[in-house]
Amino acid sequence: MQIVIQDIIQSLEDTQNVSDNELYLLISNSSNDVNLELYNHADKVRRLNYGTDVYIRGLIEFSNICQNDCYYCGIRKSNSNVDRYFLSKQQILECCELGYQLGYRTFVLQSGESSLYSDIEICDIVYSIKEKYPECAITLSIGEKPRESYQEYYKSGAERYLLRHETANNQHYNRLHPASMSLDYRKQCLFNLKDIGYQVGSGFMVGSPYQTVENLIEDLRFLQELQPDMIGIGTYITHKDTPFKNFSTGSLDLTLKMISILRLMFPYALIPSTTALGTISPIGRELGLKAGANVVMPNLSPTMVRKKYQLYDNKICTGEEAGECKECLKKRIESVGYKIVSSRGDVKSH
């Protein structure tokens, strides 16, 4: 069996595609030796495309107000224990100024999904950042919007958009979300973003309640259809104030395995080693890089609000100043043979 799976890994590297049955064998295998071989193949492909460079994105979580009620999320609308906040335009610009001084050339503006900020206000914020830092990339991660809104943000200077689909299986999606939310609409938003011209990021949770290996394969097939520029996957981590509080947190090993599979299937992609990985393991982000990831997203939000943006329990780096966070991350990344670079970090050609 081990030899068969090794052949699958090589075939995936060579062709960027294998059968559903072969993916099932690869995802469900429990051999540490095989997993290590998978990580090594993924790291080789990553180095061929991006060398040892790790791109940094300055994350600004500008509001935790959300109109959605996703059953897994700590800032869901029904969680009355959340201390809600929003940052003013001036506060967001101050985060960007600090980030620019620290060497960040991409800013990621992320919030809960809400209508608190009008399209005019979002466009004004994006335009103001772009006017002051024209060489920087602006990424938005503010959820499902009408196509017309996405077009206005793009005209204002936003070049990238992150919208994880979370799961590509309708039945699974409906077990994670209330009936008011639609997977079909979320997918349509992603294709709208691509059509407009954004560099698009999508992705899914690993180890979420009710997830099967077949669900993960569906996620991979959807991403093959979408061909995103960025693919962000995060380990599912429970939150004490959600309906899923009694479910177990997802697996580090499975998440690393999926990162490696994604790197082999999408050699060009920008793949983050997420804060969630660092939350479930002290060296989680380093392991993510060794498994094929090439992006990290340190937090530029004011420390006074970081603990309030709790999608899951025990989130790391909520108390560090931005400069401390970057310096710590720099040393961690160098310890495993990679280096942070100060650039926009655009996606390689597909």
Residue pairs with C-beta under 8 A, 6 or more apart in sequence:
1 25
1 29
2 31
2 33
2 34
4 25
5 25
5 26
5 29
5 31
5 34
6 34
6 37
8 18
8 22
8 25
8 26
9 26
9 34
9 37
9 38
9 41
9 264
10 41
11 18
11 22
12 18
12 22
12 26
12 41
12 261
12 264
12 265
13 41
13 44
13 45
13 264
16 264
16 265
16 266
16 267
17 224
17 265
18 26
20 217
20 221
23 217
23 220
23 261
24 213
24 214
24 217
26 38
26 257
26 261
27 213
27 216
27 217
27 254
27 257
27 258
27 261
28 213
29 35
35 253
35 256
35 257
38 257
38 260
38 261
38 291
39 256
39 260
39 290
39 291
39 292
41 260
41 264
42 259
42 260
42 261
42 263
42 264
42 291
42 292
43 263
43 290
43 291
43 292
45 263
45 264
45 267
45 292
46 263
46 267
46 292
46 293
46 294
48 267
49 267
49 268
49 348
50 294
50 348
52 337
52 338
52 339
53 294
53 338
53 339
53 341
53 345
54 289
54 294
54 295
54 296
54 333
54 338
54 339
54 340
54 341
55 106
55 270
55 294
55 295
55 296
55 341
55 343
55 345
56 103
56 104
56 106
56 295
56 296
56 297
56 298
56 326
56 329
56 340
56 341
56 342
56 345
57 104
57 106
57 107
57 108
57 139
57 272
57 295
57 296
57 297
57 298
57 345
58 95
58 96
58 99
58 102
58 104
58 106
58 107
58 108
58 297
58 298
58 300
58 322
59 108
59 110
59 297
59 298
59 299
59 300
59 301
60 87
60 92
60 95
60 96
60 99
60 107
60 108
60 109
60 110
60 300
60 301
61 110
61 111
61 299
61 301
61 305
61 306
61 309
62 86
62 87
62 91
62 92
62 109
62 110
62 111
62 301
63 85
63 86
63 87
63 111
63 112
63 114
63 116
63 117
64 75
64 82
64 84
64 85
64 111
64 112
64 305
64 308
64 309
64 310
65 75
65 84
65 85
65 86
65 111
65 112
65 114
65 116
66 73
66 75
66 76
66 77
66 111
66 112
66 113
66 114
67 77
67 112
67 113
67 114
67 115
68 76
68 77
68 112
68 113
68 143
68 177
68 178
68 181
69 76
69 77
69 78
69 177
69 178
69 180
70 76
70 176
70 177
70 178
70 181
71 175
71 176
71 177
71 178
71 209
71 242
71 243
71 244
72 176
72 205
72 208
72 209
72 236
72 238
72 239
72 242
72 244
73 239
73 242
73 311
74 82
74 239
74 241
74 242
74 310
74 311
74 312
74 313
75 82
75 112
75 309
75 310
75 311
76 242
79 241
79 242
81 241
82 241
82 308
82 310
83 308
84 308
85 305
85 308
86 111
86 116
86 117
87 95
87 301
87 302
87 305
89 121
89 124
89 125
89 128
91 302
92 109
92 125
92 129
93 125
93 128
93 129
93 132
95 107
95 300
95 301
95 302
96 107
96 129
96 132
96 133
96 136
96 300
98 300
98 322
99 107
99 300
99 322
100 133
100 136
102 322
102 323
102 326
103 326
103 342
104 136
104 300
104 342
105 133
105 135
105 136
105 137
105 342
105 343
105 344
105 345
106 136
106 137
106 138
106 139
106 160
106 344
106 345
107 129
107 133
107 136
107 137
107 138
107 139
107 300
108 139
108 140
108 141
108 162
108 297
109 125
109 126
109 138
109 139
109 140
109 141
109 142
110 140
110 141
110 142
110 162
111 117
111 141
111 142
111 143
112 143
113 142
113 143
113 144
117 125
117 142
119 149
119 152
119 153
122 140
122 142
122 149
122 153
122 156
123 152
123 153
123 155
123 156
124 156
126 138
126 140
126 153
126 156
126 157
126 158
127 156
127 157
129 136
129 138
129 157
130 136
130 138
130 156
130 157
131 157
135 344
136 344
137 159
137 160
137 344
137 345
137 346
138 157
138 158
138 159
138 160
139 158
139 159
139 160
139 161
139 162
139 201
140 153
140 158
140 160
140 161
140 162
141 161
141 162
141 163
143 163
144 163
144 185
144 186
144 189
145 153
145 189
147 192
147 196
150 161
150 189
150 192
150 193
150 196
150 198
151 196
153 161
154 196
154 197
154 198
158 198
159 198
159 199
160 198
160 199
160 200
160 201
160 229
160 230
161 193
161 198
161 199
161 200
161 201
162 201
162 202
162 230
162 232
163 186
163 189
163 190
163 193
163 200
163 201
163 202
164 201
164 202
164 203
164 204
164 205
164 232
165 183
165 186
165 187
165 190
165 202
165 203
165 204
165 219
165 222
166 173
166 176
166 186
166 204
166 205
166 208
167 173
167 176
167 183
167 204
167 205
167 208
167 211
167 215
167 218
167 219
168 183
168 187
168 204
168 215
168 218
168 219
168 221
168 222
169 214
169 215
169 218
170 183
170 184
172 208
172 210
172 211
172 212
172 215
173 181
173 183
174 183
175 209
175 210
176 208
176 209
176 210
187 222
187 226
190 200
190 202
190 226
190 228
191 226
193 200
194 200
194 226
194 227
194 228
199 229
199 230
199 346
199 347
200 226
200 228
200 229
200 230
201 228
201 229
201 230
201 231
201 232
201 270
202 223
202 226
202 228
202 230
202 231
202 232
203 230
203 231
203 232
203 233
203 234
204 216
204 219
204 233
205 211
205 233
205 234
205 235
205 236
205 250
206 216
206 233
206 234
206 235
206 236
206 250
206 251
206 254
206 255
206 258
207 235
207 236
207 248
207 249
207 250
207 251
207 254
207 255
208 236
208 250
209 236
209 244
209 247
211 236
216 258
220 261
220 262
220 265
223 231
223 262
223 265
223 266
224 265
227 266
227 350
228 266
228 269
229 268
229 269
229 270
229 347
229 350
230 269
230 270
230 271
230 272
230 295
230 347
231 262
231 266
231 269
231 270
231 271
232 271
232 272
232 274
233 255
233 258
233 259
233 262
233 271
233 274
234 255
234 274
234 275
234 276
234 277
235 249
235 250
235 251
235 252
235 255
235 274
235 276
235 277
235 279
235 280
236 247
236 249
236 250
236 312
237 249
237 250
237 276
237 279
237 280
237 312
237 313
237 314
238 244
238 245
238 246
238 247
238 248
238 249
238 312
238 313
239 245
239 310
239 311
239 312
239 313
240 313
249 280
250 280
252 277
252 280
252 281
252 284
252 287
255 276
255 277
255 288
256 287
256 288
256 291
257 291
259 271
259 273
259 288
259 291
259 292
259 293
260 291
260 292
262 269
262 271
262 292
263 269
263 271
263 291
263 292
263 293
264 292
268 347
268 348
268 349
268 350
269 347
270 294
270 295
270 345
270 347
271 292
271 293
271 294
271 295
272 288
272 293
272 295
272 296
272 297
273 284
273 285
273 286
273 287
273 288
273 289
273 293
273 295
273 296
274 285
274 288
274 297
275 285
275 297
275 299
275 315
275 316
275 317
276 284
276 312
277 284
277 285
277 287
277 288
278 284
278 285
278 316
278 317
279 312
279 314
279 315
279 316
281 287
283 332
285 296
285 329
285 332
286 332
286 333
286 335
286 336
289 296
289 333
289 336
289 338
290 336
295 345
296 329
296 333
296 340
298 317
298 322
298 325
298 326
298 329
299 306
299 317
299 318
299 322
299 325
300 322
301 309
303 318
303 319
303 320
303 321
306 317
306 318
306 319
307 315
307 318
307 319
309 315
317 325
320 328
326 340
329 340
330 340
333 339
333 340
